[in-house]
């Protein structure tokens, strides 16, 4: 196929996807409204973490923890158990969003506002089918960190991983020593595991199976048994085998470390949590003692001191970044940046490891159901009115599924000893492939180019499929990171160096061969399972499933499994590249520790979230032990402890100032979480019309705003005129922040809906699909809202309404029944806003 044709196909695919993003946002808003109305258990308003006001922070704390992620949340809970210690947790992001608890939304959270949205540097060896040949590296910018973004998979790794750590000189880190901390954190709720010696109940972190499972997953597990593997507890005595995925979910919903650890501790007087707080550097005195941090919050800067320790738990990318900004790292790199080297630690930022995977390893199959029921994940089914009702009212249904890895396997290639229980490949078993979401989420999360997606999936959109993704458990390749500049807001330069060791490629190909054998087993052959016949455009010259094709696919469709570790490695000798000692103290600096995944000397053989939680649990006990031996504890001066104190008049006793939450602004909350979904559609088309290249200056023009809204000073939406084959204009509110988010022209058949029809995208209109909100239309105008059964929103939505609107909200809904010509009953949903009645096409 010619380059021109490929570009045209990519453009058409991208245009189709762009027009799906707006209704995708509408689906999120509807789901958020349903949770607000019917799921107070998810909102959990009384127990959510409260942000501590900037002006009420102490000048000094016993411990300052930088980063409220998987490790930092654990530390904040455990250290504040001592009522005599004052603990400050600084987090750059916000509190976890309500929608993050819905398992099926896992891929949507990546590239959202709670993701740092890191990118690796361009490469000619990997990520060749990604935009600009850069890999996306999502990391959590939120309380709970990446435990809020991840796939919720609970895997501890292999026993030998930790025994190897200990053999490297890291005393106390062998499997027998760390197992008790896995158990301390765990609350297992899988029937039959409660009395298992490898599991425990009562910990903060709940572990269950996912509450919903697609039928194809059972068939793949059956095929695994036919291949000779056992279905077993891979966190138990043996790891090799297949399993239903154990997950950090509670009652089917995500259980992040913010939910498991921070919320129960949030009301302790000695724990202060400050969100939206960016730490610029650790402060180190002339005696090389860390005595505090400098940070900024909402444009205000502040220095806060730590009387005992500063603890970096900012993750494998930002903990080394902060060390370098503070003068700790490779002296040559520090001098290049103009930073005075306080401590020369060449290992800072080195030893970067990640579990790399081969994407695009998808398979088609024949749905055995002949009644239209799905046998695998299908976005059109999941994002439907029925699914929202099931989730919000009945507390069941496909929104409880995690379609990226409902099951998994640990297998050995020919490069491992067949007698050892030390698998070198992990398989993620997904009851879906990227064709099943129409490219709305998976493509964007992975950064796949328009051409690659179009060639692989456009011709098989919504055809029944599944994926079995192989990943390297113990890659030999090592990467590194460096600072771009001395600006703490600049992302670091990331060089993962995937496949720099040729053995990694050979192991990956063998892993793909095991997947091929799996698909050939009777359980899947009965469904006519077969590889996706469409190939990545960069690999078209190779025979399908040949070694050359598989290596090409690995290098083009390169995926991170979100497990960067090792950049502040633990070891007994800094001269060998170690950054922290076995008690996680930074070499050369007193009162400074690093406690997160960056301290792993070698990556563990499995998902990293559970091991990072274990590391924080163990480190908490280390800190308690170290300071319990200090006879005269250094403390902060009493006069600095003034937060929460105020006097209303002279002579009155100080009173505690309670921090409260206002009622949620559902529209702004949701659209701010997914800003890329709420960009003007016309702007998106212009931006992507040149295959991700900036539009020419004469491609569109913007007219001047015509008026302002009297109540909130939001400008009148501008009109964008796009020079496309069929010119049209689209009026849109920027980010839905206006007072009237359901303006009638958004749902006028002459606007977006007809343009989607012109592109042949009829799947937006399928019955029961929330995307059909595009087809909502104005019915007729009423002078006043009619009486209805209940308001759609609370009467007070913070700043969203002005005072008059708060007393007289204008959003309502009602349902009616009508008789069809065939005598059947049909339910209709009507939405009222500002005296206008809209029919929602279901």
Secondary structure in CASP SS format (residue, H / E / C, confidence):
PFRMAT SS
TARGET T0000
AUTHOR 0000-0000-0000
METHOD secondary structure of the structure
MODEL  1
X C 1.00
X C 1.00
X H 1.00
X H 1.00
X H 1.00
X H 1.00
X H 1.00
X H 1.00
X H 1.00
X H 1.00
X H 1.00
X H 1.00
X H 1.00
X H 1.00
X H 1.00
X H 1.00
X H 1.00
X H 1.00
X H 1.00
X H 1.00
X H 1.00
X H 1.00
X H 1.00
X H 1.00
X H 1.00
X H 1.00
X H 1.00
X H 1.00
X H 1.00
X H 1.00
X H 1.00
X H 1.00
X H 1.00
X H 1.00
X H 1.00
X H 1.00
X H 1.00
X H 1.00
X C 1.00
X H 1.00
X H 1.00
X H 1.00
X H 1.00
X C 1.00
X C 1.00
X C 1.00
X C 1.00
X C 1.00
X C 1.00
X C 1.00
X C 1.00
X C 1.00
X C 1.00
X H 1.00
X H 1.00
X H 1.00
X C 1.00
X C 1.00
X C 1.00
X E 1.00
X E 1.00
X E 1.00
X E 1.00
X E 1.00
X E 1.00
X E 1.00
X C 1.00
X C 1.00
X C 1.00
X H 1.00
X H 1.00
X H 1.00
X H 1.00
X H 1.00
X H 1.00
X H 1.00
X H 1.00
X H 1.00
X H 1.00
X C 1.00
X C 1.00
X C 1.00
X C 1.00
X C 1.00
X C 1.00
X C 1.00
X E 1.00
X E 1.00
X E 1.00
X E 1.00
X C 1.00
X C 1.00
X C 1.00
X E 1.00
X C 1.00
X C 1.00
X C 1.00
X H 1.00
X H 1.00
X H 1.00
X H 1.00
X C 1.00
X H 1.00
X H 1.00
X H 1.00
X H 1.00
X H 1.00
X H 1.00
X H 1.00
X C 1.00
X C 1.00
X C 1.00
X C 1.00
X C 1.00
X E 1.00
X C 1.00
X C 1.00
X E 1.00
X E 1.00
X C 1.00
X C 1.00
X C 1.00
X C 1.00
X C 1.00
X C 1.00
X C 1.00
X C 1.00
X C 1.00
X C 1.00
X E 1.00
X H 1.00
X H 1.00
X H 1.00
X C 1.00
X C 1.00
X E 1.00
X E 1.00
X C 1.00
X C 1.00
X E 1.00
X C 1.00
X E 1.00
X C 1.00
X C 1.00
X H 1.00
X H 1.00
X H 1.00
X C 1.00
X C 1.00
X C 1.00
X C 1.00
X C 1.00
X E 1.00
X C 1.00
X C 1.00
X C 1.00
X C 1.00
X C 1.00
X H 1.00
X H 1.00
X H 1.00
X H 1.00
X H 1.00
X H 1.00
X H 1.00
X H 1.00
X H 1.00
X C 1.00
X C 1.00
X C 1.00
X C 1.00
X C 1.00
X C 1.00
X C 1.00
X H 1.00
X H 1.00
X H 1.00
X H 1.00
X H 1.00
X H 1.00
X H 1.00
X H 1.00
X H 1.00
X H 1.00
X H 1.00
X E 1.00
X E 1.00
X E 1.00
X C 1.00
X C 1.00
X C 1.00
X C 1.00
X C 1.00
X C 1.00
X C 1.00
X C 1.00
X C 1.00
X C 1.00
X C 1.00
X C 1.00
X C 1.00
X C 1.00
X C 1.00
X C 1.00
X E 1.00
X E 1.00
X E 1.00
X E 1.00
X E 1.00
X C 1.00
X C 1.00
X C 1.00
X C 1.00
X C 1.00
X H 1.00
X H 1.00
X H 1.00
X H 1.00
X H 1.00
X H 1.00
X H 1.00
X H 1.00
X H 1.00
X H 1.00
X H 1.00
X H 1.00
X C 1.00
X C 1.00
X C 1.00
X C 1.00
X E 1.00
X C 1.00
X C 1.00
X C 1.00
X C 1.00
X C 1.00
X C 1.00
X C 1.00
X C 1.00
X C 1.00
X E 1.00
X E 1.00
X E 1.00
X E 1.00
X C 1.00
X E 1.00
X E 1.00
X C 1.00
X E 1.00
X E 1.00
X C 1.00
X C 1.00
X E 1.00
X E 1.00
X C 1.00
X C 1.00
X H 1.00
X H 1.00
X H 1.00
X H 1.00
X H 1.00
X H 1.00
X H 1.00
X H 1.00
X H 1.00
X C 1.00
X C 1.00
X C 1.00
X C 1.00
X C 1.00
X E 1.00
X E 1.00
X E 1.00
X E 1.00
X C 1.00
X C 1.00
X E 1.00
X E 1.00
X E 1.00
X E 1.00
X E 1.00
X E 1.00
X E 1.00
X E 1.00
X C 1.00
X C 1.00
X C 1.00
X C 1.00
X E 1.00
X E 1.00
X E 1.00
X E 1.00
X E 1.00
X E 1.00
X E 1.00
X E 1.00
X E 1.00
X C 1.00
X C 1.00
X E 1.00
X E 1.00
X E 1.00
X E 1.00
X E 1.00
X E 1.00
X E 1.00
X E 1.00
X E 1.00
X E 1.00
X E 1.00
X E 1.00
X E 1.00
X C 1.00
X C 1.00
X H 1.00
X H 1.00
X H 1.00
X H 1.00
X H 1.00
X H 1.00
X H 1.00
X H 1.00
X H 1.00
X H 1.00
X H 1.00
X C 1.00
X C 1.00
X E 1.00
X E 1.00
X C 1.00
X H 1.00
X H 1.00
X H 1.00
X H 1.00
X H 1.00
X H 1.00
X H 1.00
X C 1.00
X C 1.00
X C 1.00
X C 1.00
X C 1.00
X E 1.00
X E 1.00
X C 1.00
X C 1.00
X C 1.00
X C 1.00
X C 1.00
X C 1.00
X C 1.00
X E 1.00
X E 1.00
X C 1.00
X C 1.00
X E 1.00
X E 1.00
X E 1.00
X C 1.00
X C 1.00
X C 1.00
X E 1.00
X E 1.00
X E 1.00
X C 1.00
X C 1.00
X C 1.00
X C 1.00
X C 1.00
X C 1.00
X C 1.00
X C 1.00
X C 1.00
X C 1.00
X C 1.00
X C 1.00
X C 1.00
X C 1.00
X H 1.00
X H 1.00
X H 1.00
X H 1.00
X C 1.00
X E 1.00
X H 1.00
X H 1.00
X H 1.00
X H 1.00
X H 1.00
X H 1.00
X H 1.00
X H 1.00
X H 1.00
X H 1.00
X C 1.00
X C 1.00
X C 1.00
X H 1.00
X H 1.00
X H 1.00
X C 1.00
X C 1.00
X C 1.00
X C 1.00
X C 1.00
X C 1.00
X E 1.00
X E 1.00
X E 1.00
X E 1.00
X E 1.00
X C 1.00
X C 1.00
X C 1.00
X C 1.00
X C 1.00
X C 1.00
X C 1.00
X C 1.00
X C 1.00
X C 1.00
X C 1.00
X C 1.00
X C 1.00
X E 1.00
X E 1.00
X E 1.00
X E 1.00
X E 1.00
X E 1.00
X C 1.00
X C 1.00
X C 1.00
X H 1.00
X H 1.00
X H 1.00
X H 1.00
X C 1.00
X C 1.00
X C 1.00
X C 1.00
X H 1.00
X H 1.00
X H 1.00
X H 1.00
X H 1.00
X C 1.00
X E 1.00
X C 1.00
X H 1.00
X H 1.00
X H 1.00
X H 1.00
X H 1.00
X H 1.00
X H 1.00
X H 1.00
X H 1.00
X H 1.00
X H 1.00
X C 1.00
X C 1.00
X C 1.00
X C 1.00
X E 1.00
X E 1.00
X E 1.00
X E 1.00
X E 1.00
X E 1.00
X E 1.00
X E 1.00
X C 1.00
X C 1.00
X C 1.00
X C 1.00
X C 1.00
X C 1.00
X E 1.00
X E 1.00
X E 1.00
X E 1.00
X C 1.00
X C 1.00
X C 1.00
X C 1.00
X C 1.00
X C 1.00
X C 1.00
X C 1.00
X C 1.00
X C 1.00
X E 1.00
X E 1.00
X E 1.00
X C 1.00
X C 1.00
X C 1.00
X C 1.00
X C 1.00
X C 1.00
X H 1.00
X H 1.00
X H 1.00
X H 1.00
X H 1.00
X H 1.00
X H 1.00
X H 1.00
X H 1.00
X H 1.00
X H 1.00
X H 1.00
X H 1.00
X H 1.00
X H 1.00
X H 1.00
X H 1.00
X H 1.00
X C 1.00
X C 1.00
X H 1.00
X H 1.00
X H 1.00
X H 1.00
X C 1.00
X C 1.00
X C 1.00
X C 1.00
X E 1.00
X E 1.00
X C 1.00
X C 1.00
X C 1.00
X C 1.00
X C 1.00
X H 1.00
X H 1.00
X H 1.00
X C 1.00
X C 1.00
X C 1.00
X C 1.00
X C 1.00
X C 1.00
X C 1.00
X H 1.00
X H 1.00
X H 1.00
X H 1.00
X H 1.00
X H 1.00
X H 1.00
X H 1.00
X H 1.00
X H 1.00
X C 1.00
X E 1.00
X E 1.00
X E 1.00
X C 1.00
X C 1.00
X C 1.00
X C 1.00
X E 1.00
X C 1.00
X C 1.00
X C 1.00
X C 1.00
X E 1.00
X C 1.00
X C 1.00
X C 1.00
X H 1.00
X H 1.00
X H 1.00
X C 1.00
X C 1.00
X C 1.00
X E 1.00
X C 1.00
X C 1.00
X C 1.00
X C 1.00
X E 1.00
X E 1.00
X C 1.00
X C 1.00
X C 1.00
X E 1.00
X C 1.00
X E 1.00
X E 1.00
X E 1.00
X C 1.00
X C 1.00
X H 1.00
X H 1.00
X H 1.00
X C 1.00
X C 1.00
X C 1.00
X C 1.00
X C 1.00
X C 1.00
X C 1.00
X C 1.00
X C 1.00
X H 1.00
X H 1.00
X H 1.00
X H 1.00
X H 1.00
X H 1.00
X H 1.00
X H 1.00
X H 1.00
X H 1.00
X H 1.00
X H 1.00
X H 1.00
X H 1.00
X H 1.00
X H 1.00
X H 1.00
X H 1.00
X H 1.00
X H 1.00
X C 1.00
X C 1.00
X C 1.00
X C 1.00
X C 1.00
X C 1.00
X C 1.00
X C 1.00
X C 1.00
X H 1.00
X H 1.00
X H 1.00
X C 1.00
X C 1.00
X C 1.00
X C 1.00
X E 1.00
X E 1.00
X C 1.00
X C 1.00
X C 1.00
X C 1.00
X C 1.00
X C 1.00
X C 1.00
X C 1.00
X E 1.00
X E 1.00
X C 1.00
X C 1.00
X C 1.00
X C 1.00
X C 1.00
X C 1.00
X C 1.00
X C 1.00
X C 1.00
X H 1.00
X H 1.00
X H 1.00
X H 1.00
X H 1.00
X H 1.00
X H 1.00
X H 1.00
X C 1.00
X H 1.00
X H 1.00
X H 1.00
X C 1.00
X C 1.00
X C 1.00
X H 1.00
X H 1.00
X H 1.00
X H 1.00
X H 1.00
X H 1.00
X H 1.00
X H 1.00
X C 1.00
X C 1.00
X C 1.00
X C 1.00
X C 1.00
X C 1.00
X C 1.00
X C 1.00
X C 1.00
X C 1.00
X C 1.00
X E 1.00
X E 1.00
X E 1.00
X C 1.00
X C 1.00
X C 1.00
X C 1.00
X C 1.00
X E 1.00
X C 1.00
X C 1.00
X C 1.00
X C 1.00
X C 1.00
X C 1.00
X E 1.00
X C 1.00
X C 1.00
X C 1.00
X E 1.00
X E 1.00
X E 1.00
X E 1.00
X C 1.00
X C 1.00
X C 1.00
X C 1.00
X C 1.00
X E 1.00
X E 1.00
X E 1.00
X E 1.00
X C 1.00
X C 1.00
X H 1.00
X H 1.00
X H 1.00
X C 1.00
X C 1.00
X C 1.00
X C 1.00
X C 1.00
X C 1.00
X C 1.00
X H 1.00
X H 1.00
X H 1.00
X H 1.00
X C 1.00
X H 1.00
X H 1.00
X H 1.00
X H 1.00
X H 1.00
X H 1.00
X H 1.00
X H 1.00
X H 1.00
X H 1.00
X C 1.00
X C 1.00
X C 1.00
X H 1.00
X H 1.00
X H 1.00
X H 1.00
X C 1.00
X C 1.00
X C 1.00
X E 1.00
X H 1.00
X H 1.00
X H 1.00
X H 1.00
X H 1.00
X H 1.00
X C 1.00
X E 1.00
X E 1.00
X E 1.00
X E 1.00
X E 1.00
X C 1.00
X C 1.00
X C 1.00
X C 1.00
X C 1.00
X C 1.00
X C 1.00
X C 1.00
X E 1.00
X E 1.00
X C 1.00
X C 1.00
X C 1.00
X C 1.00
X C 1.00
X C 1.00
X H 1.00
X H 1.00
X H 1.00
X C 1.00
X C 1.00
X H 1.00
X H 1.00
X H 1.00
X H 1.00
X H 1.00
X C 1.00
X C 1.00
X C 1.00
X E 1.00
X E 1.00
X E 1.00
X E 1.00
X E 1.00
X E 1.00
X E 1.00
X E 1.00
X E 1.00
X C 1.00
X C 1.00
X C 1.00
X C 1.00
X C 1.00
X E 1.00
X E 1.00
X E 1.00
X E 1.00
X E 1.00
X E 1.00
X E 1.00
X E 1.00
X E 1.00
X C 1.00
X C 1.00
X E 1.00
X E 1.00
X E 1.00
X E 1.00
X E 1.00
X C 1.00
X C 1.00
END
